[in-house]
Amino acid sequence: MQERNVFAGPYLDRAGHLRADPSWLESALADPRSRVLPVWDSRNLVADAGESLDQPTLRAAFLGIDEITPPQRADLILLGRRDGTDFFAYEVESAEPPPIPEKARFAELRTVAALLPDAEAGLLSYARAMIGWRRTHRHCGRCGAKTLSAKAGHVLICTNPVCRHEQFPRLDPAIIVLVIDGDDRVLLGRQASWPAGRYSTIAGFVEPGESLEDAVAREVHEETGIFVEGIEYHSSQPWPFPSSLMLGFTARAVSQDIDLRDLELEDARWFTRADIVGGTPYLPPNVSISFRLIEHWFDAAAAVPLRKLHAPAAWAEARR
């Protein structure tokens, strides 16, 4: 069975059948076992769990339901249930961080996901994604009136009695692809804003009227000038930064000359396994599907698994 990507997996029961049940929701909000995941400034609340190079060193930090005032409870978003506990997400709307438990802090999830247990990383990503959607849909896209939360936060309804348009959480599908040339070269590119020396797989958003395979071929050619064939699906990853679903592929190159046609990339190059073993390029974080795609190709013909080569740098980055 293929290993799941970070942020993916059945880490809780989403309890969709309970979202429209007011009596159940009222009971859950009164249950002292219920927990709230606050999101402040697009950051999640985490707490230290110890020091280790091979075990999670952070845990998700929760607030008790009694720490949320009755007016605030109307803004809670039901995430789901796990082990008899109901979990909610809540956005802290303030310029300064709110009071939080001792040894806890608000952190950018991308930088700490590698230090969290997989299930808790997934739960925090779900909370961030839902808060991000709520924040950008405060008004109706049809008439501009304010929206009101319904179904435990999973529907936003226009308050204009003539309109009453309903909005549901949306995702932006994006393809991400490792282009392979022969047995020992892959195509990686870099954006100017990335850390010096970092290269990653080619990625881009799927456009209207386009299949996933068409998007793969188009994005690779637009960004690098390379033509591809043999496009194969690998896996997917929720990526709530802010609302993407990354759909991972591999593809075979049928041309080799790189041409940065749309100038979205600062550079693109062919790299061999020997280059990667030697430390060039600096790879993306090992929580990303980009790393997983490179890892899948690299490990197929390498003496040492990529994760062992890459682990020290990944952990050092996450701890910064």
Secondary structure, 3 states (H helix, E strand, C coil): CCCCCCCCCCCCECCHHHCCCHHHHHHHHHCCCCEEEEEECCEEEEEECCCCCCCCCEEECCEEHHHCCHHHHCCCEEEEEECCEEEEEEEECCCCCCCCCCCEEEECHHHHHHHCCHHHHHHHHHHHHHHHHHHCCCECCCCCCEEEEEHHHCEEEECCCCCCCEECCCCEEEEEEEEEECCCEEEEEECCCCCCCECECEEEECCCCCCHHHHHHHHHHHHHCCCEEEEEEEEEEEECCCCEEEEEEEEEECCCCCCCCCCCCCEEEEEEHHHHHCCCCECCCCCCHHHHHHHHHHHCCCCCCHHHHHHHHHHHHHHC
